[in-house]
C-alpha cells in the first residue's frame, strides 16, 4: 500500500496532534499498516508496540521501523529471575495440592468435605479439586486490575449454581487461593509459576515504560491487568487499536480496552472500515452481523478481491463454535482419510476424553467442564435438560468413546502438511484462509419467555469473526438462520 487511505491519513494526523487515540479497525482493514505509517511519520519518537501474542510481536519486530520495539504484555513483564519457577516440571492438581498442603490449610482430617450439586447429589471436594479451582481463581484474578483476590474471581461451574453450593465452594477455595498466591510470590515457593503470575506481579508494581508512544494492538480483548498498566503511562501518548465487534474472550477475563481508553483518557475514536482481506460479498455478510450487534462499524469490501459467498466443496478451513464441534469434524475427516490439523493441537480433546472416561468408571475428575459431576449419567441428564453445547459433547463421546477421541488427537497433522484445518472461532482469531466453511454447531437463539428471539452479542461477535476469516470464498449456510431474526429483537449482552 503506497498512499494511505483517507481514514489512515486522519489517523496519522491525529497522532501528529499529540492526542491519545482509539482506532476501531474492522476485519482486514489494515490496522498493522496504519500503525506502521504512524511510526514512520515520527522516527524521532520511541514507540512501544504491545502485541496480542508472540507471533504477532515477531512479525511486527521484522516489519516496523527501527524506532519501534514490539513486545507482548508478558514480554514487558518478564524477568529472568522467574525462569527457575517457570521451568519446573508440570504439576498435576494433585501434586500441587500435596506441595502446598491443602489439607493443612483447610484442616481436613479423614474424609474430604462435600458440597451439594444441582441434581441433589453430593460432590466430594478432594484436595486436588480444591487446588484446581484455587489455581483457576488465581488466574482469573491475575487477568483483572484488582489488587486483592475476592469471591468474584472464583469460577462458576455447571451443576454447582445454587447459593448453598456457591457459599461452600467459596469457603473452601478462597483460603487455598490466597495461600497459593503467597507461595507464588515467595522465592522459596513450591508451586510452578505461570506467565500470567509474573504479569500480575509486574502490574502491581506500578511500572513505568521507556517509551514516548504506546501502541496497544487487539485492544478489544485485552485483560484489565494490562490495559490498566498501559493507561497508567501518563508520560506517553497512548493509542489503542482493535475491533470491538471482535471481542470474544470476555469469558476468560478479557474486556474491551477500546472503550476504557476512549472514556478514561478522553481519547478521540477513529475508524478504519476499508477491508483489504476480502471483497464486497463477504463484507456484506459481515455487515449483517455488525447490524445485529448494534456495532457502529460497517465494512467496505475491496473491489480488487474476487470474493464470493456460497457452497464450498473442499474448504481450506472449517470453523466451529465449540470444541465438541471441532472434534466431530476432525473425526469425520480422519475417517475419510484426510490429513487434518486442529488449531491449538489435540491436548484439550484428550484431556476432555480422559475426564469423560474417569466419570464413566465412577471416578471424579478435576476437568473444569465436568468437575461438578460424579458420574457420566449425571452429565447425560444435565446435558439433555439444560445445556446445548454439553449435549453435543455427550453425544459425541457416547457415539465414539473416549479412547477413539484420544486416539484421533494423536493422528492430527501439522498445519503445513494438512489438507484441512479445523478450528474453533476463538482459536481462529487473527487467522485467515482462502476458503472457509462454517460448521453447523452455531445454534440459533431460542425465544425468551415473552416470545422474543434475542441474539446475545457474544454469539453475534463470534459469527462476525467466523465469516471474516475467508479471503476468497465463504460457505456460511450453517448461519442461514440469521435471516429469520427480526430487527425488533436486537442482540443483547449476556448476563454477567
Buried (B, 14 or more C-beta within 10 A) or exposed (E): EEEBBEBBEBBBEBBEEEBBBBBBBBBBBBBBBBBBBBBEBBEEBEBBBBBBBEEBBEEBBEEBBEBBBBBBBBBBBBEEEBEEBBEEEEBEBBBBBBBBBBBEBBEBEEEBBEBBBBEEBEBEBBBBBBBBBBBBBBBBBBBBBBEEBBEEBBBEBBBBEEEEBBEBBBEBBBBBBBBBBEBBBEEEBBBBBBBBBBBBBBBBEEEEBEBBBBBBBBBBBBBBBBBBBBBBBEEBBBBBBBBBBBBBBBEEBBBBBBBBBBEBBEBBBBBBBBBBBBBBBBBBBBBBBBBBBEBEBBBBBBEEBEBBBEEBEEBBBBBBBBBBBBBBBBBEBBEEEBBBBBBBEBEBBBBBBBBBBBBBEEEBBBBBBBBBBBBBEBBBBBBEEEBEBBBBBBBBBEEBBBEBBBBBBEEBBEBEEBEBBBBBBBBBBBBBBEBBBBBBBBBEBEEEEEEEBBBBBBBBBBBBBBBBBBBBBBBBEBBEEBEEBEEEBBBBEEEE
